Amino acid sequence: MLRSQMFCGIAFVSAIIFSFLGCTFNLSDSANNRYFEFDSTSGTIIGYSDDGPKDVTLPSSIKGVRVTAVGRNAFRGKQLTGVNIFTSITAIGEGAFAENMLTSVLMLDSVVTIGANAFENNQLNTIDIPNSVIIIGKNAFANNHLISIDLGNSVTTIGEEAFAVNQLSGIEIPDSVTTIEEDAFSGNPLTSVTIGPNKNYASNIVPNFGISYNDNGKQAGTYKKQINGTWIMQL
């Protein structure tokens, strides 16, 4: 309900029209679209002008062509402070928003894949992963200031160092996740990790975790970090 109200408020202020969560948004062609470099054949945004606004709302179409993806490094190093992905974009490419000053990222339930390094080296404090997302790539959110994350309910794969070097003290990994690669949450001050009954989790998803997660789900539960650095399941 809170997430719905937040999007509605944004829509009202922005005077956008598109049906979602009781609000309507219109993100079709506008004057700001001149700042985007666009591949109309693939429906992919492939670049962005240095002169463009630093708080960006991605359009649903450019010159009448539907936008479906953000390309590799398209917005890298553009000093962006916020990005709203309110459209039918399904793929965010490698390094797409890396090395900016992002403090806000809002995504709707259309994004399916978040590529490697996509939001690396920004200033994000929180991130809500939409329920549509299945894959989070290597280093996707590494080197931010994340203190909380919501992984949604559809993610199956979390890549190597995907959330490394942040400020997370606790994580809850949804049951949908089947694969977590090495050091996915390393470099965080974690004291609590909750994992579901799936397999193929690297034993070092956080330092000294030591749970390879290959015992038919018997290791599911909440683990707490001890003073000596070891992790023990809470009964």
C-alpha positions in Angstrom: 0.0 0.0 0.0 2.8 2.4 0.9 4.7 1.7 -2.3 1.4 2.3 -4.3 0.9 5.7 -2.6 4.4 6.7 -3.3 4.1 6.1 -7.0 0.7 7.9 -7.1 2.2 10.9 -5.4 5.1 11.0 -7.9 2.6 10.7 -10.7 0.5 13.6 -9.5 3.5 15.9 -9.1 4.9 14.9 -12.5 1.5 15.1 -14.2 2.1 11.8 -15.9 -0.6 9.6 -17.4 -0.1 5.7 -17.4 -2.2 3.1 -15.7 -0.5 1.6 -12.7 -1.5 1.0 -9.1 -4.5 3.3 -9.4 -2.5 6.1 -11.0 -2.0 6.9 -14.6 1.3 7.8 -16.3 2.1 9.2 -19.7 5.7 8.7 -20.5 5.6 9.0 -24.3 7.6 11.4 -26.4 8.4 14.7 -24.8 10.8 17.6 -25.2 13.3 15.9 -22.9 13.7 13.0 -25.3 16.2 15.0 -27.3 18.8 14.1 -24.6 18.5 10.3 -25.3 20.5 8.5 -27.9 18.2 5.7 -29.1 18.5 2.6 -31.2 15.1 2.4 -32.8 15.8 -1.1 -34.2 16.2 -2.7 -30.8 14.2 -0.2 -28.7 17.3 0.4 -26.6 18.5 3.7 -25.0 22.2 3.6 -25.8 23.4 7.1 -24.6 22.5 10.3 -22.8 23.6 13.9 -23.2 25.8 15.5 -20.6 23.4 18.4 -20.8 20.3 16.4 -19.8 18.5 16.6 -16.5 20.2 14.8 -13.6 17.0 13.4 -12.2 15.8 11.3 -15.2 12.5 9.6 -16.0 12.9 7.2 -18.8 10.4 7.6 -21.6 8.0 4.8 -22.8 8.7 5.6 -26.4 11.0 7.8 -28.5 9.8 9.0 -31.9 7.0 6.5 -31.8 9.2 3.5 -31.0 8.7 1.6 -27.7 11.6 1.7 -25.3 12.4 -1.8 -24.0 16.0 -1.7 -22.8 18.8 0.4 -21.4 22.0 -0.4 -23.1 25.6 -1.0 -21.9 27.0 2.1 -20.2 24.2 4.3 -21.5 24.1 6.6 -18.5 27.5 5.9 -17.0 29.2 8.8 -15.4 26.5 11.4 -16.2 26.3 12.8 -12.6 22.7 11.6 -12.3 21.0 11.9 -8.9 17.8 10.0 -9.6 16.3 7.7 -12.1 12.6 6.6 -12.6 12.0 3.5 -14.7 8.2 3.7 -15.0 8.0 2.2 -18.5 8.0 -1.2 -20.2 11.8 -1.6 -20.0 12.7 -5.2 -19.4 16.5 -5.2 -19.4 19.0 -2.9 -17.8 22.4 -3.4 -19.4 25.9 -3.8 -18.0 27.1 -0.6 -16.3 24.0 1.3 -17.5 23.8 3.7 -14.5 27.3 3.1 -13.0 29.5 5.8 -11.5 26.8 8.5 -10.9 25.5 10.1 -7.8 22.2 8.3 -7.6 20.3 8.5 -4.3 17.0 7.3 -5.8 16.1 4.5 -8.2 12.4 3.6 -8.8 11.5 0.7 -11.0 8.1 -0.8 -11.9 7.3 -4.5 -12.4 8.6 -4.7 -16.0 12.4 -5.1 -15.5 13.5 -8.7 -15.8 17.3 -8.5 -15.8 19.7 -6.1 -14.1 23.1 -6.4 -15.7 26.5 -6.6 -14.2 27.7 -3.3 -12.7 24.4 -1.7 -13.6 24.2 0.6 -10.5 27.7 0.2 -9.2 29.5 3.2 -7.5 26.5 5.4 -6.6 25.1 6.7 -3.4 22.0 4.6 -2.9 20.7 4.0 0.6 17.8 1.7 -0.2 16.6 -0.3 -3.2 13.3 -2.1 -3.9 13.8 -4.8 -6.5 10.5 -5.3 -8.5 8.8 -8.6 -8.4 9.4 -9.0 -12.1 13.2 -9.2 -11.7 14.8 -12.6 -12.2 18.5 -12.0 -12.5 20.7 -9.5 -10.7 24.1 -9.4 -12.3 27.7 -9.3 -10.9 28.5 -6.1 -9.0 25.1 -4.7 -9.9 24.7 -2.6 -6.7 28.2 -2.8 -5.3 29.9 0.2 -3.7 26.8 2.1 -2.7 25.6 3.1 0.8 22.7 0.6 1.0 21.3 0.0 4.5 18.2 -1.9 3.3 17.2 -3.9 0.3 13.9 -5.6 -0.8 14.7 -8.4 -3.2 11.1 -9.0 -4.3 9.7 -12.5 -4.8 11.0 -13.6 -8.2 14.8 -13.3 -8.2 16.5 -16.6 -9.0 20.1 -15.5 -9.4 22.2 -13.0 -7.5 25.6 -12.5 -9.1 29.1 -12.3 -7.7 29.6 -9.3 -5.4 26.2 -8.0 -6.5 25.7 -6.1 -3.2 29.3 -6.0 -2.0 30.7 -3.0 -0.1 27.5 -1.5 1.3 26.1 -0.9 4.8 23.7 -3.8 5.1 23.3 -5.2 8.6 20.6 -7.8 7.7 19.3 -9.5 4.6 16.3 -11.8 3.8 16.8 -13.9 0.7 13.5 -14.9 -0.9 12.6 -18.5 -1.5 12.7 -17.9 -5.3 16.5 -17.5 -5.2 18.3 -20.7 -6.4 21.8 -19.4 -7.0 23.9 -16.9 -5.1 27.4 -16.4 -6.4 30.6 -15.8 -4.4 31.0 -12.7 -2.2 27.5 -11.5 -3.2 27.1 -9.7 0.1 30.8 -9.3 1.1 32.0 -6.0 2.6 28.8 -5.4 4.6 28.5 -5.2 8.4 26.0 -8.1 8.4 24.8 -9.6 11.6 21.7 -11.5 10.3 21.1 -13.6 7.2 17.8 -15.3 6.5 17.8 -17.9 3.7 15.1 -20.2 2.3 15.1 -23.9 1.2 16.9 -23.7 -2.1 20.4 -24.8 -3.2 23.5 -23.6 -5.0 24.5 -20.8 -2.6 28.2 -20.2 -2.5 29.7 -20.8 1.0 31.2 -17.3 1.1 28.2 -15.2 0.1 29.3 -13.2 3.2 32.7 -13.7 4.8 33.0 -16.8 7.0 29.4 -17.7 6.4 30.4 -21.3 5.6 27.0 -22.5 4.5 27.3 -24.1 1.1 23.5 -24.7 1.1 23.5 -28.2 -0.5 21.7 -30.2 2.1 18.2 -30.4 0.5 17.0 -27.2 2.2 17.8 -28.4 5.8 19.9 -25.3 6.3 17.1 -22.9 5.7 16.6 -20.4 8.5 18.0 -17.2 10.1 21.7 -17.1 11.0 23.2 -14.7 13.4 26.8 -13.6 13.4 28.7 -14.3 16.7 31.3 -12.2 18.4 34.0 -14.6 17.1 32.8 -14.1 13.5 31.1 -17.4 13.0 27.5 -17.8 12.0 25.0 -19.9 13.9 21.4 -20.8 13.0 18.8 -19.5 15.3 16.5 -22.2 16.6 
